[in-house]
Amino acid sequence: LRILRDRQSGRWVHPPERVAPDADVVAEPVSGTGSVFTFTVNHHPYHPQVPVPYVIALIELNEQAGLRLPANIVNCPVEDVHIGMRVRVAFEDHGEVFVPVFEPDA
């Protein structure tokens, strides 16, 4: 998992935002670990290939307070997901792209 980082300040920048024109911002790897900041359980079948219920969460990564990434929680019963739950990144292969999802971090 890579997130944009300002090399001068060391600050992670996500979601991507405007930075000074002379800023040295590059995608760098992160640990891929963090915790569930907040979440919701979706019960509405928006797409026939996505079984319900599923969890949509905002994950706060360990690298920086406030560095949050929206993602699905997988490999976990929806009733076990809770705020503060430790998670780690996994990737779903969707052909040309790999989508980051998060699973419980044992």
Protein Blocks (a to p, Z undefined) as FASTA:
>chain_A
ZZdddfknopacdddddddfkbccdddddehiacdfbdcddfbdfbfklccddddddddd
fkbghiacddddehiafklgcghiacddddddehjaccddddddZZ
